Amino acid sequence: MTIQKYDKIGDYYNDVPNIPTGKLQIAALKSLIGDIEGLTVLELACGSGFYCRKAIEWGASRAVGVDISQAMVDAARICAEGDSRIEYHVADCGQPFDFGQFDVVLAPWLLNYARNQKQLLDKWRNIYNSLKPGGKIIGISPNVHILEDLAAFPQGPQFGQELKVLGEVEEGGLEVQATLFTSTPFSFSNYYLPRELYDRSSKLAGIRDFQWTNYTKPLLHDMDWDAFIRCPPFRTFTATRPTEQLERAINSAAG
């Protein structure tokens, strides 16, 4: 998505938590984040900063959001209402930056803007550098498992959104347009890349234990869970930056 597209969306993005897919994403991320009382959190591609505010609500002592769009960051700052525990910055999450190291990095809808392994790797490197040793990354991305069975690709509106394949990209991926039916509907393009590229690029960046998470029980009870689980519109993942001791062992073995 271009910066101009983000800027046009602006604070319309605040409506996403109110549509079914948004509610499901919140429940999925909350189920993974665990106890973050007193921890520091970084939200990458934060948009209007929703998960920074939720992190504080869930117990974090400090939350920092980063987004490429000034309009998105402006909207996020307004929503934070001057809370000194939250700050937002404008930066490209695919380029090097330094906002410190955090206990937890949240990446809801970050890696889906990489159209190849190199761009994935650049984002993973920022994640690695932004985590304290032993820190955890929790993310949300498109259901890239669909690439292995395109016949299952969702048709028509589902869970408050609609997906449309725009074409193929390098390395076996697809460019997909997502339309979200918020109070003011908006569309954007993102990329579905093969699962092995996620795994490979995370390891190259120094991240370990990357895994797609499974939904073992309904995230919400007021949704059509059977329809969701047949073909989830998104998938969640977790990974970690190794502890300093483990990193030394890994580097020693590699040398």
Secondary structure, DSSP 8 states (H G I E B T S, - for coil): --HHHHHHHGGGGGGGGGSHHHHHHHHHHHHHH---TT-EEEEES-TTTHHHHHHHHTT-SEEEEEES-HHHHHHHHHHHTT-TTEEEEE--TTS------EEEEEEET-GGG--SHHHHHHHHHHHHHHEEEEEEEEEEEE-GGGGG-GGGS--S-BTTEEEEEEEEEGGGEEEEEEEE-SSS-EEEEEEE--HHHHHHHHHHTT-EEEEE----S-S-SSS-HHHHHHS-SEEEEEEE---HHHHHHHHHHH-
